[in-house]
Amino acid sequence: MKEQVVLSMQGIGKEFLGVKALQNVNFTLRSGEIHALMGENGAGKSTLIKVLTGVYELDSGKILIGESQTPVVNRSPQEAQKNGISTVYQEITLCPNLSVAENLFIGREPRRFGLIDWKTMNKKSKELLDHLDIQVDPAVQLDDCSIAVQQMIAIARAVDTNCRVLILDEPTSSLDDEEVSKLFGLMRRLKADGVGIIFVTHFLEQVYEVCDRITVLRNGELVGEYKTSDLPRVQLVAKMMGKDFDDLADIKSAHQKDPNEKKVPMIEAEQLGHTGTIRPYDLTINKGEVIGFTGLLGSGRSELVRSIYGADKPDSGKLKVEGKEVKINSPLDAIKLGMAYLPENRKRDGIVADLSVRENIILALQARLGMFHPISRKKMEEYADKYIDLLKIKTASRETPIKSLSGGNQQKVIIGRWLLTDPKFLILDEPTRGIDIGTKTEIQKLVLELADKGMSVAFISSEIEEMLRTCSRMAVLRDGAKVGELEGDDLTQQKIMNTIAGGDEKHE
């Protein structure tokens, strides 16, 4: 039986500021399939989705819906929805102060005598929720529901508007395993109803669990479309990266240090703490080492480095930098002492969205020099070009607004900003979150190269495997306290898990 095509995108092209974001891309979605759209950051996934949903106007190519041979032009997301294309984004765009039923029918409420017919709206909501096996009372306020349930309600609303194509853009990034499992159950029910689902995600395991087909983009071009069962994971990664995939475990082996080499302290904390965020702790960070901070969400990983950097001014203990006791009252004090800090939330705390790549790169150096020592335009351009080249930042020019870059390239700009200050101690808080595996590998290699040159690096990541690849020692945190340190043969996933859980007392 021939599979029915519900969406065909042919020869799609889109250009921004001289950069070809999409070149001659084809994408086909069939009725009743879950189709993964994969690629590194900057590969063109978001642009393709935005062209499809009318956020961007396409420059070339055509979009066909169903069996019609008449091209569709969506000039807005509302027009796309009328054509049967709905999108549910990572950030839920519903109204938390309204009920579940109100959110499901907002803008299309059933009416009687000109007034909202609450009885009918609640009844229809219950029928829709029951059909999709979403266990929630239509009358409860949305804000009282978990993030996972809110996500499913957003999907229910989308599919109840004559939806033939459902786009799920990173829907699982804030869900736990049980919630992901429930979401996948909903996706499979929609698939059985004949809905075509485009699933955009960074999680390879999830792709292989739920997807029928995979389309891979790279540098704005189509690499290919594959049946999931025909494409081994290593091959998928190789196609996304455009090269053979080296085992990431080998990264660290090229940078092994002599265990007999004398350790010279860079940072020494003695009972340093900040009331309400991190309990007093002792810690030494040596020159040329990568130390990891691990623990569950809320364990105090970020709070510990913030206390060193002065982002949360410590209210107990002492801190030495290169053997001298110092008082750090603000991040500017830390910068002047040779520290650099890449924060966890790059969009909120890292980039200045409306400034150019050049302006974002020179920000920290200019702050350290002070307003009375402005950097010349020529020097700014030299610095920007150096780090665009060194870090392989994909941008049309140094003057491109940073908000136009992909997440991975924004991250590289912030790393370039701090490298320009020639720091002695670099703090990286979740430097690879939400970016593709190729850029992750580049950042991990860069961290080890910087350590080889004598820089001390603090590395925080939610991925223990990534920490094991890059760190020579790890501090373990639990409930706002440092509860252990692991290195050498003890630096294993099992030992880390035991220490986090409190089951390995000898490392306390």
C-alpha positions in Angstrom: 0.0 0.0 0.0 1.4 3.4 -1.1 2.0 5.8 1.8 0.1 9.0 1.5 2.2 12.1 1.4 0.8 15.0 3.6 3.6 17.5 3.1 6.2 17.9 0.3 8.8 20.7 0.5 10.8 20.9 -2.8 13.9 22.9 -3.6 13.6 25.2 -0.6 16.1 28.1 -0.5 16.5 30.9 2.1 19.2 33.5 2.5 20.0 35.9 5.3 22.6 38.7 5.1 24.6 36.9 2.4 24.5 33.5 4.2 22.6 30.7 2.5 20.6 29.2 5.4 18.9 26.7 3.1 20.0 25.5 -0.4 17.7 23.3 -2.5 16.3 21.4 0.5 13.7 18.7 0.0 11.6 17.3 2.8 8.7 14.7 2.6 6.3 13.8 5.4 3.8 11.0 5.2 0.5 10.4 6.9 0.8 8.5 10.2 4.6 8.8 10.5 7.0 10.4 13.0 9.8 11.9 11.1 12.9 13.3 12.9 14.6 16.4 11.5 18.2 16.2 12.5 21.3 18.3 12.1 23.9 20.3 14.1 23.1 23.8 15.3 23.2 26.0 12.2 22.3 23.1 9.9 19.0 24.8 8.9 16.4 22.9 10.9 14.8 26.0 12.5 14.9 27.9 9.3 13.1 25.1 7.4 10.4 25.0 10.1 10.0 28.8 10.0 9.7 28.8 6.2 7.1 26.0 6.5 5.1 27.9 9.2 5.2 31.3 7.6 7.6 33.0 10.0 10.0 33.4 7.1 9.2 33.9 3.4 10.9 31.3 1.2 13.3 32.6 -1.5 12.9 29.6 -3.8 11.2 26.3 -4.0 7.6 25.2 -3.2 5.4 23.7 -0.5 2.7 21.2 -1.4 0.0 20.0 1.1 -1.6 16.6 0.6 -2.3 15.5 -2.9 -2.7 19.0 -4.3 -0.2 20.1 -6.9 -0.9 23.8 -6.2 1.9 25.3 -4.1 1.0 26.8 -0.7 2.5 30.0 0.5 2.1 30.5 4.3 2.5 34.2 5.2 2.0 33.6 8.9 1.7 30.8 11.5 -2.1 31.5 11.5 -2.2 30.9 7.8 -0.1 27.7 8.2 -2.6 26.5 10.8 -5.5 27.1 8.4 -3.6 24.9 6.0 -3.3 22.1 8.6 0.2 22.8 9.9 0.5 23.3 13.7 3.7 23.8 15.8 4.3 23.2 19.5 7.5 24.8 20.7 9.8 24.0 23.6 8.5 27.1 25.4 4.8 26.6 26.0 2.7 29.5 24.7 -0.5 28.8 26.6 -2.2 30.9 29.2 -1.4 29.6 32.7 -4.1 31.6 34.5 -6.9 30.0 32.4 -8.4 26.5 32.7 -7.4 23.6 30.5 -10.7 23.9 28.6 -10.2 27.6 28.0 -6.7 27.0 26.7 -7.9 24.2 24.3 -10.6 26.4 22.8 -9.1 29.9 23.2 -10.2 32.1 20.2 -12.8 29.5 19.1 -15.0 29.0 22.2 -18.4 27.5 21.6 -21.1 30.1 22.1 -24.8 30.2 22.9 -26.8 33.4 22.7 -23.5 35.3 22.2 -22.0 34.0 25.5 -19.4 31.3 26.0 -21.1 27.9 26.4 -19.1 26.6 29.3 -20.9 23.2 29.5 -20.3 22.4 25.8 -16.7 23.6 26.0 -15.9 21.4 29.0 -17.7 18.5 27.4 -15.8 18.8 24.1 -12.5 19.3 26.0 -13.1 16.1 28.0 -13.9 14.1 24.8 -10.6 15.4 23.2 -8.5 14.7 26.2 -10.1 11.2 26.6 -9.4 10.4 23.0 -5.8 11.3 23.4 -5.6 9.6 26.8 -4.5 12.8 28.6 -5.5 12.4 32.3 -6.5 15.9 33.4 -9.7 17.6 34.5 -10.7 20.3 31.8 -11.8 22.6 34.6 -8.5 22.8 36.4 -6.2 25.9 36.0 -3.4 25.2 33.5 -0.8 26.5 36.0 -1.7 23.6 38.4 -0.6 21.1 35.7 2.9 19.7 35.3 5.1 21.0 32.4 4.6 17.6 30.7 0.8 17.8 30.9 0.9 21.5 29.7 3.0 20.3 26.7 0.4 17.6 25.9 -2.5 20.1 26.2 -0.6 22.3 23.7 -0.4 19.4 21.4 -4.1 18.5 21.9 -5.1 22.1 21.0 -2.8 21.9 17.9 -4.3 18.7 16.6 -7.9 19.8 17.3 -7.5 22.6 14.7 -7.7 20.4 11.6 -4.1 19.5 11.9 -2.5 17.2 9.4 1.1 18.2 10.1 2.3 18.6 13.7 5.7 20.0 14.4 7.2 19.3 17.8 10.3 21.5 18.3 12.5 20.1 21.2 9.4 19.1 23.2 11.3 16.8 25.6 14.1 19.1 26.8 12.5 20.0 30.1 10.8 16.6 30.8 12.0 13.7 32.9 12.1 10.1 31.6 8.5 9.2 32.8 7.1 12.4 31.2 8.9 11.7 28.0 7.4 8.2 27.9 3.9 9.7 28.3 4.6 12.2 25.5 5.7 9.4 23.2 2.5 7.6 24.0 0.6 10.6 22.8 2.7 10.9 19.7 2.0 7.3 18.8 -1.8 7.8 19.3 -1.6 10.8 16.9 0.4 8.7 14.5 -2.4 6.0 14.6 -4.9 8.8 13.8 -3.0 9.6 10.6 -1.2 12.8 11.7 2.2 13.4 10.3 4.7 14.5 13.0 7.9 16.4 12.5 10.1 15.8 15.6 13.0 18.2 16.1 15.4 17.0 18.9 19.0 16.7 20.0 18.4 13.4 21.8 19.6 10.5 19.6 18.1 7.8 21.9 14.6 9.4 21.5 14.9 9.4 17.7 15.5 5.7 17.7 12.8 5.0 20.2 9.9 6.8 18.4 10.8 7.9 14.8 10.0 6.1 11.6 12.3 8.2 9.3 15.1 10.7 9.7 16.0 13.6 7.5 19.5 15.0 8.0 20.5 18.6 7.1 24.1 20.0 7.2 25.2 23.6 6.5 21.7 24.4 5.0 21.8 21.5 2.6 20.0 18.1 2.5 22.2 15.2 3.4 19.5 12.6 2.9 16.3 10.9 4.1 16.6 7.5 5.8 14.5 4.8 7.4 15.4 4.8 11.1 15.9 1.1 11.1 18.4 1.4 8.2 20.6 4.1 9.8 22.9 3.0 12.7 23.6 5.8 15.3 27.3 6.1 14.4 26.3 6.7 10.8 23.7 9.3 11.8 26.3 11.2 13.8 28.8 11.0 10.9 26.2 12.4 8.5 25.3 15.2 10.8 29.0 16.1 11.3 30.1 15.5 7.7 33.0 13.3 8.7 33.8 9.9 10.2 32.9 9.9 13.9 35.9 9.4 16.2 35.1 7.9 19.5 34.7 10.9 21.9 36.3 8.8 24.7 39.7 9.2 22.8 39.7 13.0 23.3 41.1 12.9 26.8 43.8 10.3 26.0 45.7 12.8 23.8 46.0 15.2 26.8 47.1 12.9 29.6 49.3 14.6 32.2 52.3 13.2 34.0 50.9 12.2 37.5 54.3 13.1 39.0 54.1 16.7 37.7 54.2 19.2 40.6 50.8 20.7 41.2 50.7 24.5 41.6 47.5 25.9 43.2 45.6 28.6 41.2 42.4 28.8 43.4 42.3 27.9 47.1 39.0 28.2 48.9 38.8 27.6 52.7 35.3 27.3 54.1 34.0 29.6 51.4 30.2 29.8 51.3 27.2 31.9 50.6 24.2 31.7 52.9 21.2 30.2 51.1 23.0 28.9 48.1 26.2 27.0 48.9 27.4 25.7 52.3 31.0 26.4 53.4 33.5 24.3 51.4 37.2 23.7 51.0 38.6 23.4 47.4 41.9 23.7 45.6 42.1 24.1 41.8 45.5 23.7 40.3 47.1 25.4 37.3 46.5 23.5 34.0 43.8 21.2 35.3 40.2 20.7 34.3 38.1 20.2 37.4 34.5 19.1 37.0 31.5 19.9 39.3 28.8 17.3 39.3 25.6 16.6 41.1 21.8 16.6 40.5 20.0 19.7 39.4 19.9 22.1 42.4 22.9 20.4 44.1 24.9 23.7 44.1 27.2 23.2 41.1 26.6 26.7 39.6 26.4 28.3 43.1 29.8 27.1 44.0 31.6 28.7 41.0 29.4 31.8 41.4 30.8 32.2 44.9 34.4 32.0 43.6 33.6 34.5 40.8 31.8 37.0 43.0 28.5 36.7 41.2 27.2 35.6 44.6 29.4 37.4 47.0 30.6 34.9 49.6 29.8 35.7 53.3 32.1 33.2 54.9 35.6 31.8 54.5 38.7 32.8 52.6 39.8 32.7 49.0 43.4 32.7 47.6 44.3 33.3 44.0 47.8 32.3 43.0 48.7 32.1 46.7 47.5 35.6 47.7 44.3 36.1 49.8 41.8 38.2 47.9 38.4 39.8 48.4 36.1 39.4 45.4 33.1 41.7 45.8 31.9 41.6 42.2 32.6 39.8 38.9 34.7 42.9 37.8 37.1 42.1 40.7 37.3 38.5 39.4 37.9 39.6 35.8 40.8 41.8 37.0 42.3 38.8 38.8 42.3 36.8 35.6 39.0 34.9 35.9 36.4 34.3 33.2 32.8 32.9 33.5 30.6 31.5 30.8 27.2 31.3 32.5 24.6 28.5 32.3 22.0 30.6 30.5 23.7 32.1 27.5 20.6 33.9 26.2 19.8 35.6 29.6 23.3 36.1 31.0 25.7 35.7 28.1 24.9 37.3 24.8 23.8 40.9 24.2 21.3 40.0 21.5 21.2 43.3 19.6 24.9 43.8 19.4 27.1 42.4 16.7 29.5 39.4 16.9 32.4 41.9 17.1 30.8 43.9 20.0 30.0 40.8 21.9 33.5 39.5 21.6 35.2 42.6 23.0 32.8 43.2 25.9 34.7 41.6 28.7 38.1 43.0 27.7 36.7 46.5 27.5 35.1 46.0 30.9 38.5 45.0 32.3 40.3 48.0 30.7 37.7 50.5 31.9 35.8 53.2 30.1 38.8 55.5 29.9 40.8 53.1 27.8 38.6 52.4 24.8 39.6 49.7 22.3 40.1 51.2 18.8 37.8 50.0 16.0 40.8 48.5 14.2 41.8 46.5 17.2 38.2 45.3 17.8 38.0 44.0 14.2 41.4 42.2 14.6 40.2 40.6 17.8 36.8 39.6 16.3 38.4 38.1 13.2 40.9 36.2 15.2 38.3 34.4 17.3 35.8 33.9 14.4 38.7 32.1 12.7 40.0 30.2 15.7 36.7 29.0 16.9 35.2 28.4 13.4 32.2 30.7 14.2 29.7 30.5 11.3 28.6 34.1 10.7 28.1 36.3 7.6 30.5 38.9 9.0 31.8 40.2 12.3 29.0 42.9 12.1 26.2 40.3 12.1 23.9 40.7 15.1 24.6 37.8 17.5 20.9 37.0 17.7 21.0 35.9 14.1 23.5 33.1 14.9 22.7 29.5 15.9 22.9 28.5 19.6 26.2 26.7 19.1 27.8 29.7 17.3 26.5 32.1 20.0 28.2 29.9 22.6 31.5 30.1 20.6 31.3 33.9 20.5 31.0 34.0 24.3 34.0 31.6 24.7 35.9 33.9 22.3 34.9 36.9 24.5 36.6 35.3 27.5 39.6 33.9 25.7 40.3 37.4 24.5 40.9 38.4 28.2 43.6 35.8 28.4 42.2 34.3 31.6 44.2 32.2 34.1 41.0 30.6 35.4 38.0 29.8 33.1 34.6 28.7 34.4 32.4 26.9 31.9 28.8 26.3 33.2 27.0 23.9 30.8 29.0 25.1 27.8 27.6 22.4 25.5 23.9 22.3 26.5 21.5 22.4 23.6 24.2 22.3 21.0 25.1 19.6 18.4 27.6 16.8 18.9 30.1 18.3 16.5 30.4 21.6 18.3 30.4 19.7 21.7 33.5 17.8 20.5 35.2 21.0 19.4 34.5 22.7 22.8 35.8 19.6 24.7 39.0 19.5 22.7 39.5 23.3 23.1 39.1 22.9 26.9 41.8 20.3 27.1 44.1 22.3 24.8 43.7 25.4 27.1 44.6 23.2 30.1 47.7 22.0 28.3 48.8 25.6 28.0 48.4 26.1 31.8 44.9 27.5 32.1 42.8 26.2 35.0 39.3 25.3 33.9 36.1 24.6 36.0 33.7 22.5 33.9 30.0 22.0 34.8 27.8 19.7 32.7 24.7 17.6 33.3 26.2 14.9 31.1 28.5 12.7 33.3 30.0 11.0 30.2 31.1 14.5 28.9 32.7 15.3 32.3 34.6 12.0 32.3 35.9 12.8 28.8 37.3 16.2 29.9 38.0 16.4 33.6 41.0 15.0 35.5 39.2 15.5 38.9 35.6 16.0 40.0 34.0 17.6 43.0 30.6 16.1 43.8 27.8 18.2 45.2 24.6 17.3 47.0 21.9 19.6 48.5 24.1 22.7 48.4 27.2 21.1 49.9 30.4 19.7 48.4 30.3 16.0 49.5 33.3 14.5 47.8 36.1 14.6 45.3 37.1 11.8 42.9 40.1 11.4 40.6 42.3 8.7 39.1 40.8 5.2 39.2 37.9 6.5 41.3 36.8 8.7 38.5 34.0 6.4 37.2 30.3 6.8 36.5 29.5 4.3 39.3 31.6 6.1 41.9 30.1 9.5 40.9 26.5 8.1 41.2 27.3 6.5 44.6 28.7 9.8 45.9 25.8 11.8 44.7 23.4 9.3 46.3 25.4 9.3 49.5 26.4 5.6 49.2 30.1 6.1 49.1 31.1 7.5 52.4 34.9 7.1 52.1 34.8 10.1 49.6 32.9 12.3 51.9 
